[in-house]
Amino acid sequence: MTSIDFYISESPDTGICNMLACRLSEKACQTRTSTFIHTQTEEHSQQLDKLLWSFKQQSFIPHKIYHQDDTDKHLHPVLIGHNVEPETNLDLLINLDNEIPDFYSRFNRVIEIVSNNEHQRERSRQHYKFYKDRGYIINTHTIK
């Protein structure tokens, strides 16, 4: 069964979600965990793509914006996409979208990242209820 984790930041800055997604992607790469970061828009995907190149000076996270017709998508441990479902099963889904993607249960683990912004907190509560109603065990982690 898919494991669900909520990472809850005490910061009201919504940009903290992207930074935390980068940190979690880096950790996933270190443990050879294949990752798909689900974003809200193409622009959001591009922002995250740029951030993954620069968020940490000594770090390199092999990644690619995912498009269904790419031929080299399996060469990257971290894929970024929106409105697209990965065609292969990956280990980790980091959901940065306002909606839960229909394909979430194909992953071994789902991470939802939430800032201390009231809009995001409300969305997070809805996501939490969605997973809870389906019988998933949910873990929460507070990030200071």
C-alpha atoms as a printed R data frame, in Angstrom:
    type eleno elety resid chain resno       x      y       z
1   ATOM     1    CA   MET     A     1   0.000  0.000   0.000
2   ATOM     2    CA   THR     A     2   1.178  3.499  -0.790
3   ATOM     3    CA   SER     A     3   2.740  5.378   2.124
4   ATOM     4    CA   ILE     A     4   1.523  8.966   2.573
5   ATOM     5    CA   ASP     A     5   3.652 11.662   4.208
6   ATOM     6    CA   PHE     A     6   2.786 15.297   4.872
7   ATOM     7    CA   TYR     A     7   5.710 17.678   5.357
8   ATOM     8    CA   ILE     A     8   4.359 20.756   7.107
9   ATOM     9    CA   SER     A     9   6.486 23.888   7.224
10  ATOM    10    CA   GLU     A    10   6.021 26.563   9.840
11  ATOM    11    CA   SER     A    11   7.018 29.164   7.247
12  ATOM    12    CA   PRO     A    12   4.186 31.125   5.558
13  ATOM    13    CA   ASP     A    13   6.388 31.496   2.448
14  ATOM    14    CA   THR     A    14   4.867 29.289  -0.252
15  ATOM    15    CA   GLY     A    15   8.299 29.121  -1.940
16  ATOM    16    CA   ILE     A    16   9.402 26.871   0.902
17  ATOM    17    CA   CYS     A    17   7.451 24.053  -0.767
18  ATOM    18    CA   ASN     A    18   9.699 24.160  -3.841
19  ATOM    19    CA   MET     A    19  12.849 24.274  -1.704
20  ATOM    20    CA   LEU     A    20  11.659 21.326   0.355
21  ATOM    21    CA   ALA     A    21  10.817 19.417  -2.841
22  ATOM    22    CA   CYS     A    22  14.426 19.983  -3.947
23  ATOM    23    CA   ARG     A    23  15.809 18.749  -0.626
24  ATOM    24    CA   LEU     A    24  13.590 15.655  -0.700
25  ATOM    25    CA   SER     A    25  14.543 14.976  -4.332
26  ATOM    26    CA   GLU     A    26  18.213 15.199  -3.406
27  ATOM    27    CA   LYS     A    27  17.716 12.695  -0.594
28  ATOM    28    CA   ALA     A    28  15.760 10.411  -2.939
29  ATOM    29    CA   CYS     A    29  18.614 10.504  -5.463
30  ATOM    30    CA   GLN     A    30  21.095  9.553  -2.764
31  ATOM    31    CA   THR     A    31  19.029  6.437  -2.013
32  ATOM    32    CA   ARG     A    32  18.378  5.708  -5.726
33  ATOM    33    CA   THR     A    33  14.663  6.376  -5.335
34  ATOM    34    CA   SER     A    34  13.008  7.283  -8.646
35  ATOM    35    CA   THR     A    35  10.941 10.439  -8.205
36  ATOM    36    CA   PHE     A    36   8.168 12.277 -10.017
37  ATOM    37    CA   ILE     A    37   7.417 15.853  -8.935
38  ATOM    38    CA   HIS     A    38   3.850 16.750  -9.913
39  ATOM    39    CA   THR     A    39   3.469 20.512 -10.406
40  ATOM    40    CA   GLN     A    40   0.541 22.833 -11.067
41  ATOM    41    CA   THR     A    41   1.550 24.321 -14.432
42  ATOM    42    CA   GLU     A    42   4.249 24.248 -17.099
43  ATOM    43    CA   GLU     A    43   5.610 27.481 -15.603
44  ATOM    44    CA   HIS     A    44   5.785 25.844 -12.171
45  ATOM    45    CA   SER     A    45   7.653 22.890 -13.716
46  ATOM    46    CA   GLN     A    46  10.154 25.273 -15.324
47  ATOM    47    CA   GLN     A    47  10.652 27.165 -12.035
48  ATOM    48    CA   LEU     A    48  11.355 23.898 -10.244
49  ATOM    49    CA   ASP     A    49  13.681 22.793 -13.051
50  ATOM    50    CA   LYS     A    50  15.761 25.968 -12.584
51  ATOM    51    CA   LEU     A    51  15.703 25.660  -8.809
52  ATOM    52    CA   LEU     A    52  16.977 22.076  -8.919
53  ATOM    53    CA   TRP     A    53  20.060 23.382 -10.763
54  ATOM    54    CA   SER     A    54  20.783 26.114  -8.244
55  ATOM    55    CA   PHE     A    55  19.261 25.434  -4.827
56  ATOM    56    CA   LYS     A    56  22.508 24.028  -3.442
57  ATOM    57    CA   GLN     A    57  25.931 24.914  -4.799
58  ATOM    58    CA   GLN     A    58  27.589 21.549  -4.089
59  ATOM    59    CA   SER     A    59  24.687 19.407  -5.256
60  ATOM    60    CA   PHE     A    60  23.607 18.040  -8.609
61  ATOM    61    CA   ILE     A    61  20.243 16.369  -9.004
62  ATOM    62    CA   PRO     A    62  19.804 14.687 -12.412
63  ATOM    63    CA   HIS     A    63  16.336 15.713 -13.536
64  ATOM    64    CA   LYS     A    64  14.191 16.479 -16.552
65  ATOM    65    CA   ILE     A    65  10.840 18.054 -17.291
66  ATOM    66    CA   TYR     A    66   8.743 15.076 -18.332
67  ATOM    67    CA   HIS     A    67   6.889 14.900 -21.609
68  ATOM    68    CA   GLN     A    68   5.209 11.712 -22.771
69  ATOM    69    CA   ASP     A    69   7.099 11.651 -26.088
70  ATOM    70    CA   ASP     A    70  10.619 12.007 -24.611
71  ATOM    71    CA   THR     A    71  12.956  9.159 -25.477
72  ATOM    72    CA   ASP     A    72  15.512  9.742 -22.699
73  ATOM    73    CA   LYS     A    73  13.142 10.128 -19.741
74  ATOM    74    CA   HIS     A    74  14.323  6.904 -18.090
75  ATOM    75    CA   LEU     A    75  17.850  8.276 -17.766
76  ATOM    76    CA   HIS     A    76  16.821 10.793 -15.111
77  ATOM    77    CA   PRO     A    77  16.059  9.789 -11.511
78  ATOM    78    CA   VAL     A    78  13.882 12.891 -10.996
79  ATOM    79    CA   LEU     A    79  11.126 13.808 -13.425
80  ATOM    80    CA   ILE     A    80   9.025 16.964 -13.214
81  ATOM    81    CA   GLY     A    81   5.610 17.265 -14.842
82  ATOM    82    CA   HIS     A    82   2.062 18.528 -14.789
83  ATOM    83    CA   ASN     A    83  -1.079 17.235 -16.496
84  ATOM    84    CA   VAL     A    84   0.851 14.131 -17.509
85  ATOM    85    CA   GLU     A    85   1.012 10.661 -16.047
86  ATOM    86    CA   PRO     A    86   4.377  8.897 -16.030
87  ATOM    87    CA   GLU     A    87   4.222  5.777 -18.148
88  ATOM    88    CA   THR     A    88   6.422  3.726 -15.816
89  ATOM    89    CA   ASN     A    89   6.068  3.096 -12.120
90  ATOM    90    CA   LEU     A    90   8.308  5.267  -9.991
91  ATOM    91    CA   ASP     A    91   8.996  5.054  -6.276
92  ATOM    92    CA   LEU     A    92   8.146  8.538  -5.013
93  ATOM    93    CA   LEU     A    93   5.534 11.138  -5.936
94  ATOM    94    CA   ILE     A    94   6.059 14.656  -4.595
95  ATOM    95    CA   ASN     A    95   2.727 16.388  -5.119
96  ATOM    96    CA   LEU     A    96   2.968 20.178  -5.434
97  ATOM    97    CA   ASP     A    97  -0.364 20.490  -7.234
98  ATOM    98    CA   ASN     A    98  -3.603 21.692  -5.659
99  ATOM    99    CA   GLU     A    99  -5.208 18.423  -6.740
100 ATOM   100    CA   ILE     A   100  -4.270 14.829  -6.027
101 ATOM   101    CA   PRO     A   101  -3.374 13.181  -9.343
102 ATOM   102    CA   ASP     A   102  -5.428 10.118 -10.285
103 ATOM   103    CA   PHE     A   103  -2.265  8.030 -10.564
104 ATOM   104    CA   TYR     A   104  -0.998  8.647  -6.994
105 ATOM   105    CA   SER     A   105  -1.559  5.020  -5.899
106 ATOM   106    CA   ARG     A   106   0.966  3.717  -8.458
107 ATOM   107    CA   PHE     A   107   3.773  5.075  -6.267
108 ATOM   108    CA   ASN     A   108   5.277  3.433  -3.200
109 ATOM   109    CA   ARG     A   109   5.260  6.767  -1.405
110 ATOM   110    CA   VAL     A   110   3.461 10.100  -1.792
111 ATOM   111    CA   ILE     A   111   4.710 13.318  -0.220
112 ATOM   112    CA   GLU     A   112   2.475 16.347   0.208
113 ATOM   113    CA   ILE     A   113   4.302 19.569   1.128
114 ATOM   114    CA   VAL     A   114   2.461 22.344   2.933
115 ATOM   115    CA   SER     A   115   3.539 25.851   3.964
116 ATOM   116    CA   ASN     A   116   1.991 27.806   6.806
117 ATOM   117    CA   ASN     A   117  -0.223 29.637   4.326
118 ATOM   118    CA   GLU     A   118  -3.948 29.394   5.095
119 ATOM   119    CA   HIS     A   119  -4.893 28.493   1.504
120 ATOM   120    CA   GLN     A   120  -2.333 25.685   1.438
121 ATOM   121    CA   ARG     A   121  -3.349 24.502   4.894
122 ATOM   122    CA   GLU     A   122  -6.975 24.181   3.756
123 ATOM   123    CA   ARG     A   123  -5.942 22.271   0.624
124 ATOM   124    CA   SER     A   124  -3.771 20.054   2.798
125 ATOM   125    CA   ARG     A   125  -6.704 19.267   5.080
126 ATOM   126    CA   GLN     A   126  -8.753 18.180   2.049
127 ATOM   127    CA   HIS     A   127  -5.907 15.968   0.810
128 ATOM   128    CA   TYR     A   128  -5.443 14.492   4.280
129 ATOM   129    CA   LYS     A   129  -9.155 13.641   4.456
130 ATOM   130    CA   PHE     A   130  -9.036 12.108   0.955
131 ATOM   131    CA   TYR     A   131  -6.209  9.734   1.908
132 ATOM   132    CA   LYS     A   132  -7.660  8.982   5.356
133 ATOM   133    CA   ASP     A   133 -11.092  8.117   3.888
134 ATOM   134    CA   ARG     A   134  -9.367  5.559   1.649
135 ATOM   135    CA   GLY     A   135  -7.642  3.865   4.563
136 ATOM   136    CA   TYR     A   136  -4.091  5.094   4.056
137 ATOM   137    CA   ILE     A   137  -1.813  5.451   7.040
138 ATOM   138    CA   ILE     A   138  -0.586  9.025   7.096
139 ATOM   139    CA   ASN     A   139   2.624 10.319   8.629
140 ATOM   140    CA   THR     A   140   3.205 14.008   9.349
141 ATOM   141    CA   HIS     A   141   6.537 15.776   9.698
142 ATOM   142    CA   THR     A   142   6.879 19.336  10.974
143 ATOM   143    CA   ILE     A   143   9.665 21.338   9.345
144 ATOM   144    CA   LYS     A   144  10.977 24.343  11.269
